[in-house]
Amino acid sequence: MMIGIRGATSIEKNEKEHIISRSIELYNKIIENNNIKNIIAILCSVTPDITAYNPITAIRENFNLNKVPLMTFQEAMFEDSKEGIIRFLILCESETQNFVFLHEAKNLRNDLFG
């Protein structure tokens, strides 16, 4: 069954190594918490303050995803939007759909579903 699995994390500083570390951590947690059979594509969004490095590049390079379509977008910002947020949407074939929210991004789910 084809589904979308969401995940988000936060960064405290706009630095390449920090962005890479948090992106890898998020991707690993999504993979650990789901039974993904085949990845169709991965979409990534970042808040406008994240400029030091592209999180999807970290995923492509660290997980050998050269044949998976990957794309990054800048997140739309609204009143009270949080900064420093990286979001992934993994379109895949999976029997599970467990979303993952790490660090300050955990508050995104609380805000939505409090």
Secondary structure, DSSP 8 states (H G I E B T S, - for coil): -EEEEEEEEE-SS--HHHHHHHHHHHHHHHHHTS-EEEEEEEEEEE-TT--S--HHHHHHHHTT-TTS-EEEEE----TT--SSEEEEEEEEEES----EE-GGGHHHHHHHH-
